[in-house]
Amino acid sequence: LPVVLVDASTGKVVSEFRTFVKPMVHPVLTEFCRELTGITQDQVDAAPTFPEALKMLEQWLASHGLGGSDSSKSVLFVTDGDWDLRSMMPKQCALSEVDHPDFLKYWQDVKVLFSDCLRDKPRSLLSMCQTLGIQFKGQAHSGIADARNIARVLLALLSEYPVCAQASGKIKGLDEETADGQQLGLMSAQGSHEDRTESTVCARLALMVAGVAEHELEDTLRSMKLSRDEIK
C-alpha cells in the first residue's frame, strides 16, 4: 500500500507512506507475483492485515491534516489507471469488512491528465516518463516505485501545463457533486474534454501574456506549443 504525498501548490513531495499487506485468502505468493513486483514472502508474512494497513494509512494522512471530514485541506489520489480504486479497493474493503474511506472513492487517472495536456494517449507509465523526459526510476510494478514515478509525472504536468488534477474516476454510486469537488491545481473547470482543453488554453494564455507589451504579444504566442485551432 504505497502513497507519495505531493503538495500541488508548491510542486514538492512532502512525505511517503508504504506498508506491505499480509494476504489472507492466498497467503503464499506465486513465483509470478514475486518476480513481477519484487515482493518477498517474508515481507508479506511480517506485514499487517489489510484493515490494519488501511488504519495506518488514515493515521498517516491525519498527521498531515488530510483525510478527515473536518480537514481544511483537500486530498485527491492520483493513479495509473482506474482498476486499483474502482475495482480492487471496494472489493477488498467488502472482503475485509471495513468501511470504504471517502478519500479513496474518487481519483485522478494520470493517463487522463496526460492525454488532456499532450493530446496523446499514453501506453504506460514508462511511456509517459519517456515523453516528458523523465527517467523511470525503480522496478516497474513495484508499488512504491510506481507511486514515485506517478508523482514525478504529475508534478511535470502541473509544472508545464497550468491544468487542474481533478477527479476523473469514482466508485459506482458516488454522487457527481461529491466527486466533482475534489481537485488540485490552478483551475476548477469540470466538463467535457473540449471544455477542459479550452480552459487549459485560456489559463496558459493568461499566464504567458500577463504583463507582455502589445508589440511582443505575437512573438509570445508563437513561443507557445499551441495548435492553430487553439490559437484561433
Secondary structure by P-SEA (a helix, b strand, c coil): cbbbbbccccccccbbbbbbbbbcccccccaaaaaaccccaaaaaacccaaaaaaaaaaaaaaaccccccccbbbbbbcccccccccaaaaaaaaacccccccccbbbcaaaaaaaacccccccaaaaaaaaccccccccccaaaaaaaaaaaaaaaaaacccccccccccccccaaaaaacccccccccccaaaaaaaaaaaaaaaaaccccccaaaaaaaaccccccccc
